[in-house]
Amino acid sequence: MGDQLLSRFIPKDGYLAQAQEWEQRAASIQVIDQTTYDAAATVLQGIAALIQEAEAHHNPIITAAHQTHKAALAARAKVTGPLAAALGVIKRKTSVWLDLQERARLAEEARLRAEAENARKAQEALDAQERERERLEAEEAQERALQAAEAAGASREAIQAMIDQAESGPDYPLHKPEPQTVEDLRKSILAGRVEAPPTYTKHAGAGLTYAYSVVVDDLGLLIDAANCVPEAYRKYIQPNLQLLNGEARTLKDGFQPPPGCRLVKTPTTRTSQGF
């Protein structure tokens, strides 16, 4: 099937065989003096003539195929164009509404997190007050114990021992949280991840996604950053080779390359037929 289709586009004069033959023969041609240069130039003209023959045969077929392709694309666009436009309108409206819902959810999430943080700080304050209350009660109990010991006629050494013990550290139980298990720790970590529920019911046919892109607001600032920290930012600076090469082709030897660039002249041979 492929060979039959290809045969429709191959002329009957056999120039395809000539083209394939010349591809191999070109490797043996040497240009080392005037005579070989003249011979090579003649060969170039002959090859260019074969190219012109091939283009004369194939171009009408290519043009017709291109027109058919364009007509098919236009016919498809008549159907898909209005549908794509409608799709875009509805998607934009849906995206705006969904983004508002997500912003509302994030705002509620921030409120809940602030509320949880305030509750945590309030609990810490209550715990601190409880520890201070227990400390004061322990000190009062210690003071009463010293007074009772003195009233009972305890020796100075015994009383000093009681004072030293009190100063070295309390022997009374301070208010402390119960030791946490691994499961308790896991629950406390999860509890810190406050997440607000969605404000809408997600439809299976359409959901919210975000497309990320970058806008360069200050090219000069980016260039300065690339010069200061090249290992981090130089990769974001790309030369405009299309503009540079276009100016080089137009101005030729008169082109003055900008700093960091140089003009390259690559020799090439052009046939009288334009190849």
Helices and strands as residue ranges (DSSP letters): H 2-7, H 15-25, G 26-28, H 34-151, H 156-168, H 182-192, H 219-228, H 230-233, G 234-236, H 241-251, G 252-254
